Every structure is written in C-alpha cells, then in structure tokens.
C-alpha cells in the first residue's frame, strides 16, 4: 500500500494535520512513538500549567471544556489530545518509532521499528523538542550531585536534600525554580535578566490583548515578527518576580564551568549544590531523515512555512515556522491548514 501522506508525530502538530487531512480523500496515517495520544504531555513535570488560557490552547474544530479564561494543567491537555484523536477518528499507529526516511523514485520510504511504509508525501510533525541540551562540563560534576534535564524532572521528591541550581531562564526553568523554592534553597542561573509579563491585563488574558493588537498574527518576516524573534522569550506570570523580590530564589549569572566540584559562573563566583536542573532546552535532530540538503549550516530545516525544497516533504510545528505560535497549541492549526491546502493542490496537479 502506498499512502498519499504519512504524518510523523502524534502530538499536537500531527493531530492538527490529521484534522485537515481527514477532510480530504487522501489516504494518510499518523505515526506516534508513544503508547497513548497525549503521553508527551503526561510525561512532563507534575505541576506544569500552561500560561495560555483554554480559549487559546485548543486545536482546530474542538474547544477545550471548562472555563475559557482558566489555565489548563498538563494532564488536561494530554486527555484533550486523546479525546481529539478519538473525536475525529484519526488513524494513528502507536509505539511506532520512525528510524529512517529515504526518498527513492519520487516516493518516500519510512522505516519504523515494526514495518516499512511508503508514501507520496511526508509531513514531519515531531516538534522542536528532540535532544536535551546539557553542557559538556556537566560530566565533570561529582556523582553525588543529582542532575536532571527539565524533561526528566517530575516533582521535588526526586531531589537530594540540599541546595538546587536551576540553569535556564525560560518559562520551564522559571516554573520549576518557583516550585523548588518551597522545599529547597534555590538558585536560578540565567544569561540575562528575566523580562516578566503578567498573565492578565485589566482582567483579560495577556494573549487576548496580543490577539487584539495583532501580535499573534505577526509572521516571521514582518517588522514586528523580526523584532520579537530578536528578543528572548519573556517569563509569563509574576511568581518568579515575587520570589526574587522576597529573596526566596537567588538569581545568578550564566553557568560557566566546574571548579573544585563547585559551579562557577561568568563573574567567577562559585556555589556548592546537591542538585542541578538543566532547563537548557533542546536541539533539533533530523539525522534519521536521509535526504540531502534538508538543513542549513546551523542545522535548521530549510523551509518556507513548512514547505521544503524537497518535493513532497513538509514540516509542521517548528518554532516561528510562520508565527510565534507555530510550535504551540494556539498556532499550529493555521500552519496545518496551510500545508493541507498545499498538499491537496499538489495532489490535484498529479491527478490531472
């Protein structure tokens, strides 16, 4: 059997793609390497709450139940994604780990842990979170210091007794540091001073405000889009700001190296801790796609709104693929609809 489209990735991007493909006559399947739809969210840290309200956290065609102005927790999102797949009867193969993609004779061969599939088109919807970034000097730390990447962190009970260093100034690092500060002496290492935005403005979600002034619609090549991309992401919510003000969390500079089993920072100061949480993000890894000229010299996929130079190969869910929300629940649906239209139009060309 030759599929018209194989979608690789059963998270929010893959499901959004499936929603629009379901409205066509194309034969497609979604490959998910996890056991259940939504497991990518279930596996994240226990206290995770989105900073986007439910009204800005849904995929096309199905609203989140509950207070539209409320903030959903990660398990709610996981269950919503599972319900979404069931509601639209999306064809998903679970526990399907894609190991290799090749292109031969204008067809794509997708090798998985269980089988080999063939498709005319492929949508890579694996998102941006592939390989955790941990600095090389981390291996030089003493074995009695617990080290976890933020993707491995679940709750404070995992940690050793003693001080904890959270490395990374993004929203995950901020939320984890706030939680840990209730139980441990907590340090937060950042490259630059955090910029805070409130979750609400005059009683409205800040994302409602962004929407009304057009920030959510700004594309990557617009003047405002380029300006936003040039700045580090803000910290949404003021919990960390309050913790810093009340000296419940100590803010320190960029982590630089290990000296005498202690953590050294850019200003040459050092501290001793019993735990480190590396909230240092991820790097993308597409080495399993064995197709030439896929990425540029920085390792980023060469694409224009998800359309690559390789005929029939598309990407979905990349950061700033088109807009700021392209990798988020609030924006991935627009890109999925765009790609569905491209794929359908290309298929009509072949038929004619």
N, C-alpha and C positions, 0 to 999 in steps of 0.2 A: 504494500500500500504506500502510495506517495501522498503525504499531506500537502494541502495548499500552504498551511502555516504551522510551524511549531513555535510555541512561546516557551522560552526557557526562564523559569522563575515563577513561583506560585504565590508571591507576596502581593502587595497592593498594586504594583505596576502590572504584573501578569494578569491579575484578576480584572483590572480596568481594561486591559487589552482584550481579554476574553469577553467582556460585556459587549464591546462593539463588534467583535468578530462574530458573536452569536447572532447578530442582526443581519449577517450576510449568509450566503450559501456556501461559503468556504469551509472545507474540511480542516479542522485545526485541533490541536491538543496542547495542554499546558503541562509542563514538566516541573514538579516540585520535589526538591531533595529532602523535604521534611515529612514527618508521619501524618501531620494534620495541617489543614489550611489554618493559618494564623499562628503556627508554632514559632515563627520568627519573632513575634511579639511576646508570646508566652515565656520565651527563654530570657527575656530582658529583666533587668533588676526589679525586685518586687514592688518598690514604691513608685515606679515610673508613672507619671501623669502627664498627658500632653499639655502643651501650653496653647494649643488651638482649641476653641470650643467645638462642641459636637457639630454645629452648623457649618464649620469649616474643616471637618475631619472625616467626611464621608466620600465614598466613591460614586460615580455616576449611576443614577437610577434607583438608589436606595439610601434613604436618610438613616442616620443613627437614631435609635429610640432614646427617649429621655429628654431632659431639659436642653434645648438647643444652645443655651448660653453656658451650660456647665462644661467642665473639663473632663473628658473620659480618661479612665485608667487603662493601662496596657492590656489587661486581660479582657476588658470590654471591647477593645479594638480587635483583639485576637478572635473573640467569639463573633464579632460583627463580620470579620472577613470570612469566617467559616460559613456563617449564615448567608453571606453574599454569594459565595460559590454555590451553595445549595439552592438558593432562591432563583438563580438564573441557570441552574443545571449546567454549570461549566464543566467541560471534560478535562479532568485533572488526573495525572498519574503521579501518585505519591511515592516517597522513598526512591525517587528516580534521580540519580546523580549523573549529570552530564560530564563526561570525561574528555570528550574531544569533538570538535566540529571541523569538517573539511568541506570544500566545495569542489565538485567534480561534474563536468558535463552539464553545467548550469543547474545542478541540483546540490542540495546540502545533505551531507551525511552526518547524523548526530549519534555518536556512540555514548551509551549510558552504561551503568553498572549491570544492567539486565538485558539490554537489547540494542538494536541499531535501527534508527528511524531515518526516513528520507523525506525531504520537504523541498518545495519550490522556494519557500521564503522562511526566514527565521527572525523572530523578534527576541533579542536578548534583554530580559527584564529582571536581571539579577540584582539591580540596585547598586549603590555605591559602597556597601559595607562588605568587603571581601577579606582582606588580610589585615589583622590588627597591626598598628604601628607601635613598636616598642624600641626605644633607643638601644643601640648595641651595648652600651656600658652597663645596661641592666643585668647582664650575665655576670658582672663582677661583684654584685652585691652578695653579702653573706646569706647562706641558705636559711638562716633563722628569720630573715625578713620576708614576710608574705608579700608576693607580688601578684596582682591581678590586673588584667586589662578590663576596662569598663564593660566589655562584652561578657566577661566571666563573673563580674560582681553581681550578687543577688541581694544580700542584706548584711547588716552589721555583724550578725552572728558568725560570719565567715572569718572575721579578722582576729589576729592575735591581740592580747592585751597590750596596750601601749599606744604611742602616738601614731598617726596616719598622715601620709602625704598624698594628696590628690594632685596629679600632674595633668594640666589641661584646663583651659579657660572657656570651654564651650558649655552648652546648656546641660549636657550629661554630667560633666565634671562639677558644675555648679550644684546640680540637684544632689549628686552623691555626697559632695562635701557638706552640704546643709544637713543631710540625714546623718552622716557620721559624726558631726559635731555635737549631736545629742548624746553620744556614747563615748567619744574619744577626743583627746587633744588633736586638733585637725589643722593642717597646713594646706594651703592651696597655691600651687606653683603655676604662674601664668607668664606668657611672653610680653603682654602689655596689659595695662589697666583695663578691667572689665567696663563695658558700657551697658547700663541697665535700662530696660524699658518696662513699664508697668503692664500688667495683663489687661487692665481695664482703664479707659479714659472716659470721664463723665458718665460712668455707668454702662458703657459699651465696651465690648471686646476690642482690644487694640487691632485685631485683624479685621474687624468690621470697619474701623477707621482706615486701615490700609486699603481696604477694598473700595471705600467711598472716594478716596483721593487718587485711586488708580495705581497704587504701588504694587498690588498683586498682579496687575495686568502688564506691568513693565517687562518687556522682553530683554534678553541678554545683550542685545546690540543697541538698545536705546540709551540715551544720555543718562537717565536715572538708573537704568539697569546696570550700566557700566560702573556708576558711582557706588551702588550698593555692593556689587561684586568686589570692588576695591577695598571695602571695609570689612573688618572681622565681624562675625555674627554677634549681635547683642545678646545679653542674658535676659530672657523673658521672665518677669516676676522680680520681686524685690526681697525675697527671703535671704539670698546671699548678701545683699547690700546691708540688711539689718544685722546679719551675723557678724559681718566685718566691723560694722559700727560699734557693736556691743562686745567686740574682742572675743567672740566665740569661735572665730576662724581667723587664722593668721595668714595674710596674703604675702607671698614672697615671689621673687623673680623667676626667670626661666631656669629650669634644671639643666645643669651643665655636665656634671661628671660625678664620679665616686672618689672620695679621698679618705683614706684610713677608715673604710667601712661606713662613712657618712656621706650624705647627699650634699654636693656642692652646687651653688647657684652662680649666676652670672656675676654677682657682686662679690664673689669669693667667700661668702658666708656659708656655713655648713650646719646641718642638723642631723640628729640621730632619730630614726623612727623604727617602728616594728612592722609597719605595713605601708605598701605603696599601691595606689590605684592609678594605672596608666589610662587616663581619659584622653588619649592622644590620637584618637581617630583611626582611620583605616586607609589603606592604599588599594587601588583597583588592580585586579589581576585577570588578564584575559589570555594568559599563555595557553589555555586549553582551546582557544579558537585558532586553529592552524591555517589561517588565511593571511596572505601577505598584505602589507600596507594598511593594517587595521588601525594602528595607533601612531601618534606622532612621537617626536623625540622625548617628550615628557611622560609618555605612557598613557596619555589621554586618547580616547577614541576619536578618530577623525569623523565628524558627523555634523550635519546641519539639521537641527530639530529632530534628531534620531535617525535621519536618513544618511547612510554611509555611501561611499563611492563604490562599494561592492554591491552589485545589483541583487536585490532580494534580501539583503541583510540590514536589519534595523535595530535600534537600541531605544530603550524606554526606562525612565526612572533615574536618569543621570542628574546630578546637581546642576542647576542652571542649564538644563538641556534646551529650554526655551525661556522659562521664567523662574523666579526664585522657588516657587512651589513645585517644580518639576519632579523633585525627588520625594515629595511629601504627599500625604493623602489629599490635601486641598488642591493640588495642581496636576497630579499625574493623569487625571481623567482627560483633561484638554489635550495633552500630548498623545494619549492613546487614541482619541477620536481622530486626530490629525493623521496618525500613522495608519489607522484603519481605512481612512479615505484614500491615502496614497496606495495602500496595498490593493484595495478594491479597484481603483483606477488602473493600476498596473495589470491586474488580472484581466480586466476587460480588454486591454490592449492585446494581451496574449490570445484571448479568445477570438478577437477579430483578425 
